[in-house]
Amino acid sequence: MECPREQQNLKIILKLWHAGSTFADITRHMNDHKIPPRRAREWHYMTIRSILKYQSEQNQKPKETEL
């Protein structure tokens, strides 16, 4: 089961990314708005980068109906 808070964080990150924000911009936004990450005290740009990379990889995988 997915955590609603994490899903909300992902929506914010993706929205900012699609609006043209950099990893650093998104990191600053998340920290300035006191949006807590899953484990750490604050967001780091490498965390944002990893999240976006994972999302990109997931979107490129073929769906079961395409196989």
C-alpha positions in Angstrom: 0.0 0.0 0.0 1.3 3.5 -0.8 1.5 6.2 1.7 -0.8 9.2 1.0 1.8 11.7 2.2 4.4 10.3 -0.1 1.9 10.4 -3.0 1.2 14.0 -2.2 4.9 14.8 -2.1 5.4 13.1 -5.5 2.6 15.2 -7.0 4.3 18.3 -5.8 7.7 17.2 -7.1 6.3 16.3 -10.5 4.3 19.5 -10.8 7.4 21.6 -10.1 9.5 19.5 -12.5 7.1 19.8 -15.3 6.9 23.6 -14.7 10.7 23.8 -15.4 12.1 23.8 -11.8 15.6 22.4 -11.3 16.5 19.7 -8.7 17.8 22.6 -6.5 14.6 24.6 -7.0 12.4 21.7 -6.0 14.6 20.9 -3.0 14.4 24.5 -1.8 10.6 24.5 -2.3 10.1 21.3 -0.3 12.4 22.5 2.6 11.0 26.1 2.6 7.5 24.8 2.9 8.5 22.3 5.6 7.3 19.3 3.6 8.9 16.4 5.4 10.8 13.7 3.5 10.3 10.0 4.3 13.4 9.5 6.5 15.7 12.5 6.6 15.3 15.8 8.3 15.3 17.7 5.1 15.2 17.2 1.3 18.4 16.9 -0.7 18.7 17.5 -4.4 20.0 13.9 -4.9 16.8 12.6 -3.4 14.7 14.7 -5.8 16.9 13.5 -8.7 16.5 9.8 -7.6 12.7 10.2 -7.3 12.5 11.8 -10.8 14.8 9.2 -12.3 12.7 6.3 -10.8 9.5 7.9 -12.1 11.0 8.3 -15.6 12.1 4.6 -15.6 8.7 3.5 -14.5 7.0 5.4 -17.2 9.2 3.8 -19.9 8.4 0.2 -19.0 5.8 -1.4 -21.2 2.4 -2.1 -19.7 1.2 -5.7 -19.4 -1.3 -5.0 -22.2 1.5 -3.9 -24.5 3.4 -7.2 -24.1 
